[in-house]
Each structure stands twice: as structure tokens, then as C-alpha cells.
């Protein structure tokens, strides 16, 4: 908020904020998506073909980061628990696949069933945890979501039928209708299509009346209540929608790695999603994709030079927070965030 | 009955360990308004330094001293290099920067001490058991942890309530600018308070280390548990931290002891152990849920409008 110029009464006044043209964010969103879409061929052309699988992970985690940015950047609700929604999606889709390979009941390899089901599970847990976490705001909200994340981490670790803390391998990926997803390039484009849809959905949401209430509650919840908006309901809905899309990302992630493991719900994964938003630029939606790209590609490149890349990621992150707060998207957009 | 008493002592020991971490965390938050995710890393640094010095000298006392000083020093570095710039930032910035510190610390201890887990052994003079009650033997070392927790807490309380520095700390909680205007060097005061909280976390790390594996990331779960403590107790309240730490320590211990048995009577014993232990892990979070529903500001938290 600090960069929004104070109005006459000292209260942040958005009319003082330097505006950008309306088409610029959309142009950047389209450019980034096009770049991601042709990336598999680009990396091939420059002889970095081994990055292909990382690109799929960029798309998947970018999708989760876009969903998280919706409540963090636009809702002002800093969730440090979104890894649990990733994991809920992974376990919903993964368990159905494990059952299929074991010939047990309650099994399906059909993505058209498993992935929407994952989103439903994510949304329901999002509602449940959201009701509780939204009893609080600010720093409490961060701590409560982190605590729930840890609880789910423990629970996933004790799921012995699915490998407990070791996890379990999935012999095959989901099938999308008649389409096999075993080929990495096919799978990439399925994930990419879902990413594009997700970006479109959230861009519509933030421009809808629903989105304006959520954004209004971020800036001044009391004022929104005063004009008659029942903000907690809107925030709860926003949280559940965000959770649901994070679970979709989880369903894709377990298909990508073909390994169902509780590690995806580790709290540092929640932190990394937040990092992606900040690196890419908070409150821009597409920033999540940029951040996921920057982080995962850096990781992939750094791992050749040092085993201690996390150490340097940490230092870089501190510098970003202290110096370049607006992220890559902020630089591209040349404007103040969140407007 | 003996089992219940023994588990109560275990629960108290867990509670006091947790208290030493959460007291510092809540003190720092109350005064500086910074949510420090890296507080658990200070616990870890304390344990690692103690493991190193303990292995070199074979003396627990030296290891303890080194662990506390090491954690305090790490705390000073943290405050001066990073945390200091976060006081006026929003919580998201604080979370990200201190999350970065967690990454640095977790990797840093591996760079310094390698990836092999280490151990800290108990001091010889605290070996053995004491007959607490007829028929109940209890390890002296665990009793010593409880004792150390009580002493640390008393010292902290005396410091905050009865000394001039404590007066500054309380004043800094209320109004930083005014305190500075009165001629107190607030910058140094903050660093000192941060170092105290860090030293206390390091102390907890050293005394708990004999029961744990000293490894990268060992502080993370303690950090999250102390967040649960703070949510239950109310932010910035030392009294709340005391009550909530003991509740959490006891709840977790009782749940781990009795839940598997209770569930075993309801279902078949083979699956009971697994279900019981996952429920036991979840139990403290359920305590938090109840507090959130009944009193979202925490047991001793001030009522706020937001």
C-alpha cells in the first residue's frame, strides 16, 4: 500500500494513483501466454530440450500461483496454506489412479471425472478451512492457514494405504476423454490450455462486481460493510474458488510427476507459491506465471552449478522484497500494483 | 494413574519447550510487529552449534552456552541485515523475507555442517531417573527441562516487569516514536530484544536436542506449533503464550497416549494405531479451531475491530 499516494486526509486515495492504459495488462498477459505456448519449441531450438518437463511444471505451478494471486493480490488475504489444496487435488486424482492400477473399487483414470472432482474437493475444503481462517485477518490469517497446512501435511503423511510419508508411484497418467496424456508434449498442451482458461476465468472475476467487492474489502473492509456488502461471504467464496483452482493444479502436478507424495503439501511449497507471485508481480494474475517461470528455470539452471541453490534463492528473494517490490510484471506494466 | 502422571510430566516438558520458542516470537511480534518465520531456524541453529561444540568438547554445559550464544548471534545478524527493514512493511513482505531467511538457514546449516544428521547427548550429571512418586520413575533430564523452562520464564517476567529495560520494552510496544523521543536508542533496544528472543529459541533448541535429530528443517514444525500457541493464546501476550503452550503440550501428549487405545475399542486394533496417531497429530489444531470459533482474538488477545 505504501506506494499509493496519500490523499488529503491521509487515507490512501486511488485517484492519485498513476494509471496505465487499460490494454497494457491484457497485452502483456497475451504475450506471456503466447511465449509459454511456444516455449517447448523455443527450448528445443536452442538445445535446451531437457527443460521441457520443467516447462510443464511452470505451467502447473503458474496456474496455482494465478489462483493464489486472486486472494493475495486482489483479496489481501495472505494464505500460507495453499500447498494443502495442491495436495488435496493430487490425492483425489492420485488415489483414483492408484485404485485403478490395483483393481480396487472407486477408481478412474478419466480426467474428465477426476479433475473436476479434485476441484470440488478443493473447493469444499476451501470452504471449511476458509470459514475458520476468515474468523481472523492479517497476521493471524497467515498463521492459521499455515497451521492448517501443517495439519493436512501430517494427515497425508499417515495415509499408509497410499505409501504414507514415502508416497506411491503412479503407473500411468489420467486419460482425457479418448486422449492419452502419456506423451509429454500432449500433456504440456493440455496443462497449457487449462492455464489459459484459468487466466481468463480470473481476469473475468476480478472485473466482475464480485471481484470489485473482494478488492474493496482488501482496501477498506469497514467501508465495504458500510455500503452494505457482506464482505466475509465474498471473501469466503474467493478463498474457495482459489482453493479449487489450486487443487486442479495439484491434480495436474501428480500427473506430471506420476508420483503421489505428501511432500507437495509441505509448508515450504506454500511459501514458494507466494514467492512466485512476488517475483512475477503481485496483483497482476499473469505475474504468477512469470514468477513460476523465473523460479523454476533458475532452479533448473542453478542446479548444474551448485547444490545450494536454495541459499541463493533466499538471498535473491530478500533483495526483491527489500528493493524491487513490484516484481517483473510491475516493471513491465510501469504502474503501481493492484489498481 | 502412573501413566497419566508420567504423561502429564511429558506434556509439561513439551509445553515448556514450546513456550521458550513462542515467548520470544510473541515478544518480538508484540514489540516490533514483525512475523518472523525464521524463529524456528534460530531453534535449529542453537541445536546445531550445540551439537558441534558438544562433539568437540564433550561438555554439555559448553554446548548449551555456545548454542544460546550462537542463536543470539544469528538473531542479531538477522535483525541488523534484514528484519530491521521490515518493521514498516506489510505482513506479506515480512512473510516473504523471513521465508527467505528460512531457506537460507536450512541450506546454510547443511553447507556448514553437512547433510548428515547429528545428535546432542545429555549431560552425565542429569542421567538416570528420579522416583517422583512411589512406583513412578521419571528421567531427571526431562525434569530439568521443565525446571529450566520455569526459570527462563521467571527471568523473562522479572526482566520485563521489574527492570528499566523491561519498562522500555513495554513502552516500545505502545509507542516507538515517543520512546525514541525520550532519549532511548530504540534501534539498539530492538536488536537486543530480538537477540534475547533468539537466544531463548536457541536455548530451547539445545535442551530439546537430545530427544530430537539435529537436522536441517528441524525447527519448522516447532515454528508452526508456536504459531498455534500464539493463535490460541492471543498475539503479543506472554501470559497467553504460557497458558497456550501448556495446553498444546498436554493436549498433544495425552492425545498420542490415549487416542489409539480409545479408537482401538471402537474399531479393529490394527488400523487403530494409524488412525489414532493421525488424529493425535491433528488434536492440537482442533484446539486451535475451537478457540477460533469461540474467541478468534485468542484467549488473552485484545479485542480489535478488524
Interface residues (C-beta under 8 A of the other chain):
Chain A: X1 X2 X72 X78 X80 X132 X133 X135 X136 X137 X138 X139 X140 X142 X143 X144 X146 X147 X148 X150 X151 X154 X155 X158 X160 X221 X222 X267 X268 X271 X274 X275 X278 X282 X308 X310 X311 X313 X314 X315 X317 X318 X321 X322 X325
Chain B: X29 X35 X37 X82 X85 X88 X89 X90 X91 X92 X93 X95 X96 X97 X99 X100 X101 X102 X103 X104 X106 X107 X108 X110 X111 X220 X221 X224 X227 X228 X230 X231 X235 X274 X277 X278 X281 X282 X285 X288 X289 X292 X293 X296 X305 X306
